[in-house]
């Protein structure tokens, strides 16, 4: 059975994305899943809460697994600590249906996302100026 056109487009966009775009897509996914988990808590939907927290957890762990400590040095070490903190908060949020913990994780993810967007834009400007 063939995939629907939207799914084909999504697969192609991921397969052809740059490393920078993939990084941003991962953050966007984690942010989306945390927001969905917050909504699930508000709606009392335990299953949706768990599913979306699980997806967010997986994305953050993948971000952690892709860190290059040799190149990234202290920045990679600090990101690793943030990722581990967020995954621990996600676990606690899931166990206790704690919306505040999810909001804390969301704020960190959004801050990191904005930082990466700015860093990537700066690198692109520097590359075109050369």
N, C-alpha and C positions, 0 to 999 in steps of 0.2 A: 504494500500500500504506500502511495507517495505522500510526502508531507504536504501540509497546506502551504500556500505561497508565503504567508507571514513567517512560519517556522523556517522555511528555506532562507528567507531574507535574514532572519536573526542568526542562523548558523553561518551564513556567508559573512555577515558583518563582524562576527566574533573571529572567524578564521582569518579574515583579512585585516584585522585591526593591529595597530602598532602596539608596542609594549606599553606606551603611555596611555593609549586609549583603553587597553585591557585593564590597566590599573584603575582608571576612572570608572570603567564599567563595573568592576568588582565593588568599589565603594558605593556606586549607585545602587547596586543590588543589595548590599548589606543595609543601606539606609532604607530602601523600600521594604525589606523584610522586617526591620525593627519597627517601622511605622505600622505595618500590618499587624504585628504582634501587639502593639499598643492599642490599636483599634479592637483587636480580638479580646483584650482584657476588658476594655470598656463595654464590649457587647456580651461579656461572660462566656465567650466561645473558647473553651479549654483546648480543644483539638487544634483549632487554627492558631492559637497562641503558641502551642508547642511546635507545630510544624514550622511556623515563621521564625521562631527563635532558633530552631534547629538549622534552618537555612542560613540565617544571619551568622550563627556560630560557625558553620562550614565555610562561609565566605571569609570570615575574619581569620580562621585557621589557615586558609589557603594564602591569604595575604601574609600571614606570619611565616608560612613555609617557603615563600618566595623571597624572603629577605636574604640579601647577600651581605653577610657580616664582614667579609674581607674588603669589599668595596665601600659599604655603608658605614663601617666603624661605629662611632657613638650614636649616629642617627639611627642605624639599624637596631642597635641595642635598645634605644629609647622606644622605637616603634614596637619592638618585640614586647617590652614591658606593658605598653598600652594595649596591644592586642591581647595579651594574657589577662590583663585586668578586665578588658571588655568581655572576654569569653567567660570569665568567672562571674561577672555581673549578669550575663545572660543566663547562666545556670541558676543563679539565685533568683532572678526575675521569673524564671519559668516555675521554679519550685513554689514560690510565694505569690505568684501573680502580681509582681511588684512593678507597677507602671513607672514609678520614679527611677528605678534602676535602668529601665529601658530608655527613658528620656535622657538619662546621663550618658548611656552608650550612644544614643542618637546624636547628642551634642558633640561628643568626641569624634564620631564618624564624620559629621558635617564639617567640623573644624579641619580635620585631616584632609577631607576631600577638597575643601577650598584652598588649603595650602598647596596641595598637589596641582590643582588647576593653575594657581598663580606661578608655581615653579615651572610647570610645563610651558606656559605662555612666555615666561621669561627666557627659557632655553630656546624656544622657537624664534623669538625676536633676536636673540644673540646670534643664532645660526643664520638668519637672513641678513643680518648686518655685516656678517663676515664676507 
